[in-house]
Amino acid sequence: MGVALRDIVLDYKSPINWDSVSGVAAIDANNALYQFLTIIRQPDGTPLMDRRGRVTSHLSGILFRMANFMEKGIKPIFVFDGKPPDLKKTTIDERRKIRDVADERWKEALARGDEQEAYRQARSATRLDEEVIRTSQELLHLMGIPCIQAQGEGEAQAAHMAVKGEVRYVVSQDYDTLLFGAPTLIRNLTVSGKRKIRGRTVTVNPERIILNDLLNGLHLSREQLIEIGILVGTDFNEGIMGIGAKTALKIVQKGEFYQKIKEKTPEFDPEPIRELFLHPSVTDSYDLTPGHLDAEGVIKFLCGGYDFSEERVRKALEGFTTKIGQRTLESWF
């Protein structure tokens, strides 16, 4: 997902500790929920479910990760995707096909008892559907955490809020957030901790990327960073085969972006992609005021509705009671 800029941003990633991330954070909601659904699974890839077979991995992720956020002084605001741009249709269709294939391979691996392969394919088959979005928003509302509905891409809306100074940073795994102009991107915040990757346990730590540091270090403008994204491929275009981030960086630094586009894909017009990143569909109609924690409502929703352990839920909510309480908007900033 997102644009593959990893190879040119490595030197501009700063490891951070939890003490440095307090403040209001705009969370790319769809991205975070996808991570919860992908990671919170049984060893054979089966997601957490209630007794009726309804997936609850995302609800578990929200409850325990947001409890941790509040204890660390992070004030989360979830920004949900709106209508995807028409330019994203091809990407959406391709992802759907990939997930369909992975789902079949997961079932086949389960049938033959290959747990490791089953887990790998199950992660690739992860889907974010309307029920996941609906139940996530209901739980967040009960927890008093603001939810913002973007007009288009959630990353673009989050970046817009960060530029306006309404949030301190944007939380997402995707580098697209930088192309949308987010001044500060925090990665791994919703997925930090011990993770099993390719059969071994690794520690995933939060990291920060400051857009100005990246642009100054690479001697680029934001428009040129977008050009690199276009060459590599974004959610809105395929990119040019054989061109990775490092090669794209050299092409753009030499001023050969349009020459390369004309040479390799003469029928492709990059301007709509550039315009989408520079002037995305965003809104200023939203309310960042935090609500009040409805602890009994959360318990009824999770325990009565989805078979969560009441003891574990109450323990997670202890941090909310002291951190949120009856706070006003001013106390969040």
DRENDO-1510 file (C-alpha; in Angstrom, 1 decimal, always signed):
<recs>
REC; n; res; u; v; w
REC; 1; MET; +0.0; +0.0; +0.0 .
REC; 2; GLY; +1.1; +3.5; -0.7 .
REC; 3; VAL; +4.2; +4.7; -2.5 .
REC; 4; ALA; +7.5; +2.9; -2.3 .
REC; 5; LEU; +9.9; +5.6; -1.1 .
REC; 6; ARG; +11.6; +3.6; +1.6 .
REC; 7; ASP; +15.0; +3.5; +0.0 .
REC; 8; ILE; +15.3; +7.3; -0.1 .
REC; 9; VAL; +13.8; +8.1; +3.3 .
REC; 10; LEU; +15.9; +5.7; +5.3 .
REC; 11; ASP; +18.5; +8.4; +6.3 .
REC; 12; TYR; +15.7; +10.7; +7.4 .
REC; 13; LYS; +13.9; +8.3; +9.8 .
REC; 14; SER; +14.5; +9.1; +13.4 .
REC; 15; PRO; +13.8; +6.5; +16.1 .
REC; 16; ILE; +11.7; +8.0; +18.8 .
REC; 17; ASN; +10.6; +7.1; +22.3 .
REC; 18; TRP; +7.1; +7.3; +23.7 .
REC; 19; ASP; +8.0; +10.4; +25.8 .
REC; 20; SER; +8.3; +12.5; +22.6 .
REC; 21; VAL; +5.0; +11.7; +21.0 .
REC; 22; SER; +2.5; +13.3; +23.4 .
REC; 23; GLY; +0.0; +15.7; +22.0 .
REC; 24; VAL; -2.8; +15.6; +19.4 .
REC; 25; ALA; -2.3; +13.0; +16.7 .
REC; 26; ALA; -4.3; +12.6; +13.5 .
REC; 27; ILE; -4.5; +8.9; +12.8 .
REC; 28; ASP; -5.0; +7.5; +9.3 .
REC; 29; ALA; -7.9; +5.4; +10.5 .
REC; 30; ASN; -8.2; +3.0; +7.5 .
REC; 31; ASN; -4.5; +2.4; +7.7 .
REC; 32; ALA; -4.5; +1.7; +11.4 .
REC; 33; LEU; -7.5; -0.6; +11.2 .
REC; 34; TYR; -5.9; -2.5; +8.4 .
REC; 35; GLN; -2.8; -3.0; +10.5 .
REC; 36; PHE; -4.9; -4.3; +13.5 .
REC; 37; LEU; -6.7; -6.7; +11.2 .
REC; 38; THR; -3.5; -7.9; +9.7 .
REC; 39; ILE; -1.5; -8.4; +12.9 .
REC; 40; ILE; -4.0; -9.5; +15.5 .
REC; 41; ARG; -4.5; -13.1; +14.5 .
REC; 42; GLN; -4.1; -16.6; +15.6 .
REC; 43; PRO; -0.9; -18.6; +14.6 .
REC; 44; ASP; -2.8; -20.1; +11.6 .
REC; 45; GLY; -3.9; -16.7; +10.4 .
REC; 46; THR; -7.5; -16.8; +11.8 .
REC; 47; PRO; -8.5; -13.4; +13.0 .
REC; 48; LEU; -9.9; -12.9; +16.5 .
REC; 49; MET; -13.7; -13.6; +16.5 .
REC; 50; ASP; -16.6; -13.7; +18.8 .
REC; 51; ARG; -18.8; -16.8; +19.3 .
REC; 52; ARG; -20.9; -15.8; +16.3 .
REC; 53; GLY; -17.9; -15.7; +14.0 .
REC; 54; ARG; -17.7; -11.9; +13.7 .
REC; 55; VAL; -14.2; -10.5; +13.4 .
REC; 56; THR; -13.0; -8.6; +16.5 .
REC; 57; SER; -9.3; -8.0; +15.8 .
REC; 58; HIS; -9.9; -4.3; +15.0 .
REC; 59; LEU; -11.9; -3.8; +18.2 .
REC; 60; SER; -9.2; -5.3; +20.3 .
REC; 61; GLY; -6.6; -3.2; +18.5 .
REC; 62; ILE; -8.5; +0.0; +19.2 .
REC; 63; LEU; -9.2; -0.7; +22.8 .
REC; 64; PHE; -5.7; -1.7; +23.9 .
REC; 65; ARG; -3.7; +0.5; +21.6 .
REC; 66; MET; -5.8; +3.6; +22.4 .
REC; 67; ALA; -5.5; +2.9; +26.1 .
REC; 68; ASN; -1.8; +2.8; +25.7 .
REC; 69; PHE; -1.9; +6.1; +23.7 .
REC; 70; MET; -3.8; +7.9; +26.4 .
REC; 71; GLU; -1.3; +6.7; +29.1 .
REC; 72; LYS; +1.5; +8.1; +27.0 .
REC; 73; GLY; -0.2; +11.5; +26.6 .
REC; 74; ILE; -1.3; +11.0; +23.0 .
REC; 75; LYS; -4.7; +12.4; +22.1 .
REC; 76; PRO; -5.9; +10.5; +19.1 .
REC; 77; ILE; -8.2; +11.8; +16.3 .
REC; 78; PHE; -9.2; +9.1; +13.8 .
REC; 79; VAL; -9.5; +10.3; +10.2 .
REC; 80; PHE; -11.5; +8.0; +8.0 .
REC; 81; ASP; -11.4; +7.8; +4.2 .
REC; 82; GLY; -14.2; +9.2; +2.2 .
REC; 83; LYS; -15.0; +8.5; -1.5 .
REC; 84; PRO; -11.8; +7.3; -3.3 .
REC; 85; PRO; -10.7; +9.3; -6.2 .
REC; 86; ASP; -11.6; +7.9; -9.7 .
REC; 87; LEU; -7.8; +7.6; -10.3 .
REC; 88; LYS; -7.7; +4.9; -7.5 .
REC; 89; LYS; -10.1; +2.5; -9.1 .
REC; 90; THR; -7.5; +0.4; -10.8 .
REC; 91; THR; -5.5; +0.1; -7.6 .
REC; 92; ILE; -8.6; -0.9; -5.6 .
REC; 93; ASP; -9.6; -3.5; -8.2 .
REC; 94; GLU; -6.1; -5.0; -8.2 .
REC; 95; ARG; -6.0; -5.2; -4.4 .
REC; 96; ARG; -9.3; -7.0; -4.4 .
REC; 97; LYS; -8.0; -9.6; -6.8 .
REC; 98; ILE; -4.8; -10.1; -4.8 .
REC; 99; ARG; -6.9; -10.6; -1.6 .
REC; 100; ASP; -9.2; -13.0; -3.3 .
REC; 101; VAL; -6.3; -15.2; -4.4 .
REC; 102; ALA; -4.7; -14.9; -0.9 .
REC; 103; ASP; -7.9; -16.0; +0.7 .
REC; 104; GLU; -8.1; -19.1; -1.4 .
REC; 105; ARG; -4.4; -19.9; -0.7 .
REC; 106; TRP; -5.1; -19.4; +3.0 .
REC; 107; LYS; -7.9; -22.0; +3.0 .
REC; 108; GLU; -5.7; -24.4; +1.0 .
REC; 109; ALA; -2.8; -24.0; +3.5 .
REC; 110; LEU; -5.2; -24.6; +6.4 .
REC; 111; ALA; -6.5; -27.7; +4.8 .
REC; 112; ARG; -3.0; -29.2; +4.5 .
REC; 113; GLY; -2.0; -28.1; +7.9 .
REC; 114; ASP; +0.7; -25.6; +6.8 .
REC; 115; GLU; +0.3; -23.1; +9.6 .
REC; 116; GLN; +3.2; -20.8; +8.6 .
REC; 117; GLU; +1.9; -20.5; +5.0 .
REC; 118; ALA; -1.6; -20.1; +6.3 .
REC; 119; TYR; -0.6; -17.2; +8.5 .
REC; 120; ARG; +1.3; -15.5; +5.6 .
REC; 121; GLN; -1.6; -15.8; +3.2 .
REC; 122; ALA; -4.2; -14.7; +5.8 .
REC; 123; ARG; -2.3; -11.5; +6.3 .
REC; 124; SER; -2.4; -10.8; +2.6 .
REC; 125; ALA; -6.1; -11.6; +2.5 .
REC; 126; THR; -6.9; -8.9; +5.0 .
REC; 127; ARG; -10.0; -6.8; +4.1 .
REC; 128; LEU; -11.4; -3.6; +5.5 .
REC; 129; ASP; -15.2; -3.6; +5.0 .
REC; 130; GLU; -18.1; -1.4; +6.0 .
REC; 131; GLU; -18.9; -3.5; +9.2 .
REC; 132; VAL; -15.3; -3.0; +10.4 .
REC; 133; ILE; -15.6; +0.7; +9.8 .
REC; 134; ARG; -19.0; +1.0; +11.5 .
REC; 135; THR; -18.1; -1.0; +14.6 .
REC; 136; SER; -14.8; +0.9; +14.9 .
REC; 137; GLN; -16.5; +4.2; +14.8 .
REC; 138; GLU; -19.1; +3.1; +17.4 .
REC; 139; LEU; -16.3; +2.0; +19.8 .
REC; 140; LEU; -14.3; +5.1; +19.3 .
REC; 141; HIS; -17.4; +7.2; +20.0 .
REC; 142; LEU; -18.0; +5.3; +23.2 .
REC; 143; MET; -14.4; +6.0; +24.2 .
REC; 144; GLY; -14.7; +9.7; +23.6 .
REC; 145; ILE; -12.3; +9.7; +20.7 .
REC; 146; PRO; -13.1; +12.1; +17.8 .
REC; 147; CYS; -13.7; +10.7; +14.4 .
REC; 148; ILE; -13.3; +12.8; +11.2 .
REC; 149; GLN; -14.9; +11.8; +7.9 .
REC; 150; ALA; -12.7; +12.9; +5.0 .
REC; 151; GLN; -14.1; +13.9; +1.7 .
REC; 152; GLY; -11.5; +11.8; -0.1 .
REC; 153; GLU; -8.2; +10.3; +1.1 .
REC; 154; GLY; -7.9; +10.2; +4.9 .
REC; 155; GLU; -4.1; +10.8; +4.6 .
REC; 156; ALA; -4.8; +14.0; +2.7 .
REC; 157; GLN; -7.3; +15.2; +5.4 .
REC; 158; ALA; -4.9; +14.3; +8.2 .
REC; 159; ALA; -2.0; +16.2; +6.4 .
REC; 160; HIS; -4.3; +19.2; +5.9 .
REC; 161; MET; -5.1; +19.3; +9.7 .
REC; 162; ALA; -1.4; +19.0; +10.5 .
REC; 163; VAL; -0.5; +21.9; +8.1 .
REC; 164; LYS; -3.1; +24.0; +9.9 .
REC; 165; GLY; -1.5; +23.2; +13.2 .
REC; 166; GLU; -4.6; +21.5; +14.6 .
REC; 167; VAL; -2.7; +18.3; +15.2 .
REC; 168; ARG; +1.0; +17.8; +16.1 .
REC; 169; TYR; +1.6; +14.9; +13.6 .
REC; 170; VAL; +0.1; +12.3; +11.4 .
REC; 171; VAL; +0.2; +8.6; +12.2 .
REC; 172; SER; +0.3; +6.3; +9.2 .
REC; 173; GLN; +2.5; +3.5; +7.7 .
REC; 174; ASP; +2.2; +5.0; +4.2 .
REC; 175; TYR; +4.7; +7.5; +2.8 .
REC; 176; ASP; +1.9; +9.0; +0.7 .
REC; 177; THR; +1.2; +11.2; +3.7 .
REC; 178; LEU; +4.4; +13.1; +3.0 .
REC; 179; LEU; +3.4; +13.6; -0.6 .
REC; 180; PHE; +0.1; +15.1; +0.7 .
REC; 181; GLY; +2.3; +17.6; +2.7 .
REC; 182; ALA; +2.1; +16.3; +6.3 .
REC; 183; PRO; +4.9; +18.2; +8.1 .
REC; 184; THR; +5.6; +15.3; +10.4 .
REC; 185; LEU; +4.8; +11.6; +9.9 .
REC; 186; ILE; +5.0; +9.0; +12.7 .
REC; 187; ARG; +5.2; +5.4; +11.6 .
REC; 188; ASN; +4.8; +2.2; +13.6 .
REC; 189; LEU; +2.9; +3.9; +16.4 .
REC; 190; THR; -0.1; +1.7; +16.1 .
REC; 191; VAL; +1.9; -1.5; +15.5 .
REC; 192; SER; +5.0; -1.0; +17.7 .
REC; 193; GLY; +6.1; -3.9; +19.9 .
REC; 194; LYS; +7.1; -7.5; +19.3 .
REC; 195; ARG; +6.2; -8.9; +15.9 .
REC; 196; LYS; +6.7; -12.2; +14.2 .
REC; 197; ILE; +8.1; -11.6; +10.7 .
REC; 198; ARG; +9.2; -14.4; +8.4 .
REC; 199; GLY; +9.3; -16.8; +11.3 .
REC; 200; ARG; +11.4; -14.7; +13.7 .
REC; 201; THR; +10.4; -12.2; +16.4 .
REC; 202; VAL; +11.5; -8.6; +15.9 .
REC; 203; THR; +10.9; -5.4; +17.8 .
REC; 204; VAL; +9.0; -2.7; +15.8 .
REC; 205; ASN; +9.8; +0.8; +17.2 .
REC; 206; PRO; +8.1; +4.1; +16.4 .
REC; 207; GLU; +9.9; +6.4; +13.9 .
REC; 208; ARG; +9.5; +10.0; +12.8 .
REC; 209; ILE; +10.0; +11.6; +9.4 .
REC; 210; ILE; +10.0; +15.4; +9.2 .
REC; 211; LEU; +9.1; +16.5; +5.7 .
REC; 212; ASN; +11.3; +19.6; +5.6 .
REC; 213; ASP; +14.3; +17.6; +6.8 .
REC; 214; LEU; +13.7; +15.1; +4.0 .
REC; 215; LEU; +13.3; +17.7; +1.3 .
REC; 216; ASN; +16.3; +19.7; +2.4 .
REC; 217; GLY; +18.5; +16.6; +2.7 .
REC; 218; LEU; +17.6; +15.4; -0.8 .
REC; 219; HIS; +17.6; +18.9; -2.3 .
REC; 220; LEU; +14.0; +18.6; -3.5 .
REC; 221; SER; +10.8; +20.6; -3.5 .
REC; 222; ARG; +7.6; +18.8; -2.4 .
REC; 223; GLU; +6.5; +18.9; -6.1 .
REC; 224; GLN; +9.7; +17.0; -7.0 .
REC; 225; LEU; +9.0; +14.5; -4.2 .
REC; 226; ILE; +5.6; +13.9; -5.9 .
REC; 227; GLU; +7.4; +13.4; -9.2 .
REC; 228; ILE; +9.5; +10.7; -7.6 .
REC; 229; GLY; +6.3; +9.1; -6.4 .
REC; 230; ILE; +4.7; +9.2; -9.8 .
REC; 231; LEU; +7.8; +7.6; -11.4 .
REC; 232; VAL; +7.8; +4.8; -8.7 .
REC; 233; GLY; +4.0; +4.4; -8.7 .
REC; 234; THR; +1.3; +5.6; -6.3 .
REC; 235; ASP; -2.2; +4.5; -5.5 .
REC; 236; PHE; -3.3; +6.5; -8.5 .
REC; 237; ASN; -0.8; +5.4; -11.2 .
REC; 238; GLU; +1.3; +2.3; -11.9 .
REC; 239; GLY; +4.7; +4.0; -12.3 .
REC; 240; ILE; +7.4; +3.1; -14.7 .
REC; 241; MET; +8.6; -0.5; -14.7 .
REC; 242; GLY; +12.2; -0.9; -13.5 .
REC; 243; ILE; +12.4; +2.5; -11.8 .
REC; 244; GLY; +12.7; +2.4; -8.0 .
REC; 245; ALA; +13.0; +5.2; -5.6 .
REC; 246; LYS; +16.8; +5.8; -5.9 .
REC; 247; THR; +16.6; +5.8; -9.7 .
REC; 248; ALA; +13.6; +8.1; -9.6 .
REC; 249; LEU; +15.5; +10.5; -7.3 .
REC; 250; LYS; +18.4; +10.8; -9.8 .
REC; 251; ILE; +16.0; +11.4; -12.7 .
REC; 252; VAL; +14.2; +14.2; -10.8 .
REC; 253; GLN; +17.3; +15.8; -9.5 .
REC; 254; LYS; +18.6; +16.0; -13.1 .
REC; 255; GLY; +15.4; +17.6; -14.2 .
REC; 256; GLU; +14.5; +14.7; -16.5 .
REC; 257; PHE; +11.1; +13.8; -15.1 .
REC; 258; TYR; +9.0; +14.9; -18.1 .
REC; 259; GLN; +11.6; +13.5; -20.5 .
REC; 260; LYS; +11.5; +10.1; -18.8 .
REC; 261; ILE; +7.6; +10.1; -18.8 .
REC; 262; LYS; +7.5; +11.0; -22.5 .
REC; 263; GLU; +10.1; +8.3; -23.3 .
REC; 264; LYS; +8.6; +5.4; -21.3 .
REC; 265; THR; +4.9; +6.2; -21.2 .
REC; 266; PRO; +4.1; +8.9; -23.8 .
REC; 267; GLU; +0.3; +8.4; -23.4 .
REC; 268; PHE; +0.4; +9.1; -19.7 .
REC; 269; ASP; -0.4; +12.5; -18.3 .
REC; 270; PRO; +1.1; +13.0; -14.8 .
REC; 271; GLU; -0.6; +16.3; -14.1 .
REC; 272; PRO; -3.8; +14.9; -12.6 .
REC; 273; ILE; -1.7; +12.9; -10.1 .
REC; 274; ARG; +0.4; +15.9; -9.3 .
REC; 275; GLU; -2.8; +18.0; -8.8 .
REC; 276; LEU; -4.4; +15.3; -6.6 .
REC; 277; PHE; -1.4; +15.4; -4.2 .
REC; 278; LEU; -1.0; +19.2; -4.2 .
REC; 279; HIS; -4.7; +20.0; -4.0 .
REC; 280; PRO; -6.6; +17.0; -2.7 .
REC; 281; SER; -10.2; +17.1; -1.7 .
REC; 282; VAL; -10.3; +18.1; +2.0 .
REC; 283; THR; -12.8; +19.7; +4.4 .
REC; 284; ASP; -12.6; +22.2; +7.2 .
REC; 285; SER; -16.0; +21.1; +8.5 .
REC; 286; TYR; -15.2; +18.9; +11.5 .
REC; 287; ASP; -15.2; +19.0; +15.3 .
REC; 288; LEU; -12.1; +18.0; +17.2 .
REC; 289; THR; -13.8; +18.3; +20.6 .
REC; 290; PRO; -13.2; +15.0; +22.5 .
REC; 291; GLY; -16.2; +13.3; +24.0 .
REC; 292; HIS; -16.5; +11.7; +27.4 .
REC; 293; LEU; -15.6; +8.1; +28.1 .
REC; 294; ASP; -18.7; +5.9; +28.4 .
REC; 295; ALA; -17.1; +3.1; +30.3 .
REC; 296; GLU; -20.3; +1.1; +30.9 .
REC; 297; GLY; -21.2; +1.6; +27.2 .
REC; 298; VAL; -17.8; +0.3; +26.1 .
REC; 299; ILE; -18.3; -2.8; +28.4 .
REC; 300; LYS; -21.8; -3.4; +27.1 .
REC; 301; PHE; -20.6; -3.0; +23.5 .
REC; 302; LEU; -17.5; -5.2; +23.8 .
REC; 303; CYS; -18.4; -7.7; +26.4 .
REC; 304; GLY; -22.2; -8.0; +25.9 .
REC; 305; GLY; -21.9; -7.7; +22.1 .
REC; 306; TYR; -18.6; -9.3; +21.2 .
REC; 307; ASP; -17.6; -11.6; +24.0 .
REC; 308; PHE; -14.7; -9.6; +25.3 .
REC; 309; SER; -13.4; -10.3; +28.9 .
REC; 310; GLU; -15.0; -7.8; +31.2 .
REC; 311; GLU; -11.9; -7.9; +33.5 .
REC; 312; ARG; -9.5; -7.1; +30.6 .
REC; 313; VAL; -11.8; -4.3; +29.3 .
REC; 314; ARG; -12.2; -2.7; +32.7 .
REC; 315; LYS; -8.4; -2.8; +33.2 .
REC; 316; ALA; -7.8; -1.2; +29.8 .
REC; 317; LEU; -10.3; +1.6; +30.6 .
REC; 318; GLU; -8.6; +2.5; +33.9 .
REC; 319; GLY; -6.1; +4.7; +32.0 .
REC; 320; PHE; -8.9; +6.4; +30.1 .
REC; 321; THR; -10.7; +7.3; +33.3 .
REC; 322; THR; -7.7; +9.3; +34.6 .
REC; 323; LYS; -6.4; +10.6; +31.3 .
REC; 324; ILE; -9.7; +11.7; +29.7 .
REC; 325; GLY; -12.0; +12.3; +32.6 .
REC; 326; GLN; -14.1; +15.4; +31.9 .
REC; 327; ARG; -11.4; +17.2; +30.0 .
REC; 328; THR; -12.2; +20.0; +27.7 .
REC; 329; LEU; -10.9; +20.7; +24.2 .
REC; 330; GLU; -8.3; +23.2; +25.5 .
REC; 331; SER; -6.7; +20.5; +27.7 .
REC; 332; TRP; -6.1; +18.4; +24.6 .
REC; 333; PHE; -3.8; +21.0; +23.0 .
</recs>
